[in-house]
Amino acid sequence: MDLYMLIPIFGILLVMIPVAGLTLTLTLRFAIKPFVEALARALRESGRLGGGSNPQIEALSEQVESLMAEVQRLGEAQRFDKELLTERTVPIEQP
């Protein structure tokens, strides 16, 4: 096979591979999405997926909520400290 015969073949493949990949990706996405949603719904209804309460997840949720509250309190304290420092640096005019 001559090298000059491969150039047009590679040129065609350069265009066809992305087109075929995009077509396959979109087709599979729209074909599989209803199946996956039905499977997730069935698992959720059977209690295997997100139906029951897991104590570890509940404990982690409580920890996240307490950390969020602590971060909020720290942010408020930091803003307060910053306001106090800016007031301190402003010179007080005496009459």
C-alpha positions as CSV (number, residue, x, y, z in Angstrom):
1,M,0.0,0.0,0.0
2,D,1.4,3.3,-1.0
3,L,1.8,6.2,1.5
4,Y,-0.2,8.5,-0.8
5,M,-3.2,6.3,-0.5
6,L,-3.3,6.6,3.3
7,I,-3.5,10.4,3.3
8,P,-7.1,10.6,2.0
9,I,-8.1,7.7,4.3
10,F,-6.7,9.5,7.3
11,G,-8.3,12.7,6.2
12,I,-11.7,11.0,6.1
13,L,-11.2,9.3,9.4
14,L,-10.2,12.7,11.0
15,V,-13.7,13.9,10.3
16,M,-15.7,10.7,10.7
17,I,-14.4,9.6,14.1
18,P,-15.6,12.7,16.0
19,V,-18.9,12.6,14.1
20,A,-19.4,9.0,14.9
21,G,-18.4,9.5,18.6
22,L,-20.8,12.4,19.0
23,T,-23.6,10.5,17.4
24,L,-23.0,7.5,19.6
25,T,-22.7,9.6,22.7
26,L,-26.0,11.5,22.1
27,T,-27.8,8.3,21.1
28,L,-26.7,6.4,24.1
29,R,-27.5,9.4,26.4
30,F,-31.0,9.7,25.2
31,A,-31.6,5.9,25.0
32,I,-30.2,5.0,28.4
33,K,-31.5,8.0,30.4
34,P,-35.1,6.7,30.7
35,F,-33.8,3.2,31.6
36,V,-31.6,4.6,34.3
37,E,-34.3,6.8,35.7
38,A,-36.7,3.9,35.8
39,L,-34.1,1.7,37.6
40,A,-33.4,4.5,40.1
41,R,-37.1,4.9,40.8
42,A,-37.5,1.2,41.3
43,L,-34.6,1.0,43.7
44,R,-35.8,4.0,45.6
45,E,-39.3,2.5,46.0
46,S,-37.9,-0.8,47.1
47,G,-35.9,0.9,49.8
48,R,-32.5,-0.1,48.6
49,L,-31.5,3.4,47.4
50,G,-32.1,6.4,49.7
51,G,-35.2,4.9,51.2
52,G,-33.9,4.0,54.7
53,S,-32.2,6.3,57.1
54,N,-28.6,5.6,57.6
55,P,-27.3,6.6,61.1
56,Q,-23.8,7.5,59.7
57,I,-25.4,9.8,57.1
58,E,-27.5,11.5,59.8
59,A,-24.5,11.9,62.0
60,L,-22.5,13.4,59.2
61,S,-25.4,15.7,58.3
62,E,-25.5,17.0,61.9
63,Q,-21.7,17.5,61.9
64,V,-21.9,19.5,58.7
65,E,-24.7,21.7,60.1
66,S,-22.8,22.4,63.3
67,L,-19.6,23.2,61.2
68,M,-21.7,25.6,59.0
69,A,-23.0,27.3,62.1
70,E,-19.5,27.6,63.6
71,V,-18.1,29.0,60.3
72,Q,-20.9,31.6,60.3
73,R,-20.1,32.6,63.9
74,L,-16.4,32.9,63.1
75,G,-17.3,35.0,60.1
76,E,-19.4,37.3,62.2
77,A,-16.6,37.6,64.9
78,Q,-14.1,38.3,62.2
79,R,-16.3,41.1,60.7
80,F,-16.7,42.5,64.2
81,D,-13.0,42.5,64.9
82,K,-12.4,44.2,61.5
83,E,-14.8,46.9,62.4
84,L,-13.2,47.5,65.8
85,L,-9.7,47.7,64.1
86,T,-10.9,50.2,61.5
87,E,-12.5,52.3,64.2
88,R,-9.2,52.2,66.2
89,T,-7.2,53.5,63.2
90,V,-9.5,56.4,62.5
91,P,-8.1,59.4,64.4
92,I,-10.5,61.0,66.9
93,E,-10.8,64.7,66.5
94,Q,-10.8,66.7,69.7
95,P,-12.8,69.9,69.9
